[in-house]
Structure formats: structure tokens, C-alpha cells
Amino acid sequence: MPRYLTMIRIDEQNVPAEGPSPELMERMSALLEEITKAGVMLDTAGLTPTSQGTRVTWSGGELSVTDGPFTESKEVIGGYSIVQAKDKAEAIEWTKRFLQLHEEYWTISAEVREIAEG
């Protein structure tokens, strides 16, 4: 079965200062348990803010290293999952369910891409 990487994109400027609500965390935990029991989830995690990240760039034959935050980035990857699904449609359905767990004041998007094998 193919594997899919889902990248959760957020606008760090509009994330609630207190982070996810306890209710959201409870709903996420329940979905994570369900998707794990279904044998679909391979790995998932949230990521630290860009202020704690480092960007390494190769351009024009030169390397550069820049510490965050990356203010020019409106949307950043805030988390990811790797799932093994029968097809892309199934991976997208799980992603939709994850996004719909969030309260209305969240603005997030997800990019689902198949992992190239071999």
C-alpha cells in the first residue's frame, strides 16, 4: 500500500497564544487512536515554532544557514503525519477528519502527497 505525507500548514501569527484547547487535544487523541487501530498511521507529530528552527539553503554554489523565525513565511508547516492508505482518496479522508476537529477560529490547511517509493 502506498504511503502519504500530510503537511499541516498554519499561519504562526494567527495561532491561539494558549495553543490547542483541551477539547481539541481530546478530539485529536481519539482520532489518533482510531487511525492507529485501523493500521493507517505510521508517524505523526507537531513541530516547534519557526523561531526555534534553522533554514539551510544551497544557492549559486553557496550554503547559507539562517536561524528562525522566518518572518517572510506566512504559512509554515506546523505538523505532519505519515499514513499508509489504500489510495490517495483514503489519505485525504483522514486528513479532512483531522482538519474538521479544529474550532472555527483556526485557519489551517493540509497538503497530502504520496511518498515516492524506490
C-alpha positions in Angstrom: 0.0 0.0 0.0 1.2 3.5 -0.8 2.4 5.9 1.9 1.4 9.5 2.1 2.9 12.5 3.8 0.5 15.1 5.1 1.9 18.5 5.9 -0.2 20.7 8.1 0.2 24.3 7.3 -0.5 27.1 9.8 -0.1 30.8 10.0 2.0 31.2 13.1 0.7 34.8 13.5 -2.8 33.6 14.0 -2.4 30.5 16.2 -4.1 30.9 19.6 -1.5 32.0 22.1 -2.6 29.3 24.5 -2.3 26.7 21.8 -4.9 24.0 21.1 -7.8 23.8 23.5 -8.1 20.8 25.9 -11.2 19.8 23.9 -9.3 19.9 20.6 -6.5 17.8 22.2 -9.1 15.2 23.4 -10.6 15.0 19.9 -7.2 14.7 18.3 -6.3 11.9 20.7 -9.5 10.0 19.9 -8.8 10.3 16.1 -5.2 9.3 16.5 -6.3 6.2 18.4 -8.9 5.3 15.7 -6.4 5.8 12.8 -3.7 3.8 14.6 -6.1 0.9 15.3 -7.1 1.0 11.7 -3.5 0.3 10.8 -3.1 3.5 8.8 -1.0 5.8 11.0 2.8 5.3 10.7 4.0 8.5 12.4 2.7 12.0 13.3 4.0 15.0 15.3 3.6 18.7 15.7 6.6 20.9 15.0 8.2 23.6 17.2 7.7 27.2 16.0 9.9 28.6 13.3 11.6 30.8 15.9 13.3 27.6 17.0 14.2 26.4 13.5 17.1 26.8 11.2 16.9 27.1 7.4 19.9 25.7 5.4 19.9 26.9 1.8 22.1 25.8 -1.2 22.0 28.5 -3.9 24.6 29.6 -6.5 27.1 27.0 -5.2 27.0 28.5 -1.7 25.5 27.3 1.5 23.8 29.7 3.9 22.4 29.0 7.4 19.6 31.2 8.8 18.1 30.9 12.2 14.4 31.5 12.6 11.9 33.0 12.9 11.2 33.2 9.2 9.1 36.3 9.1 8.7 36.2 5.3 6.8 32.9 5.6 3.0 33.4 6.1 2.2 29.7 6.2 4.6 27.3 7.8 4.5 23.5 8.4 3.2 23.1 11.9 3.0 19.3 11.9 2.9 16.2 9.8 1.7 12.7 9.5 2.8 9.7 7.5 0.0 7.2 6.7 -0.3 4.1 4.8 -3.6 4.1 2.9 -5.1 2.1 0.1 -5.1 5.2 -2.1 -4.9 9.0 -2.0 -8.7 9.3 -1.5 -8.4 7.5 1.8 -5.4 9.6 2.9 -7.4 12.7 2.1 -10.5 11.5 4.0 -8.4 11.0 7.2 -6.9 14.5 6.6 -10.3 16.1 6.3 -11.4 14.5 9.5 -8.3 15.9 11.3 -8.9 19.4 10.0 -12.6 19.3 11.0 -11.6 18.6 14.6 -10.4 22.2 14.9 -12.6 25.0 16.2 -13.8 27.6 13.7 -11.3 30.2 14.7 -8.4 28.0 13.4 -7.1 28.6 9.9 -5.1 25.6 8.7 -4.6 23.7 5.5 -3.0 20.4 4.7 -1.0 19.2 1.7 -1.3 15.4 1.0 1.4 13.9 -1.1 2.3 10.3 -2.0 5.8 9.3 -0.9 7.8 8.2 -3.9 9.0 4.6 -3.4 12.2 3.2 -4.9 
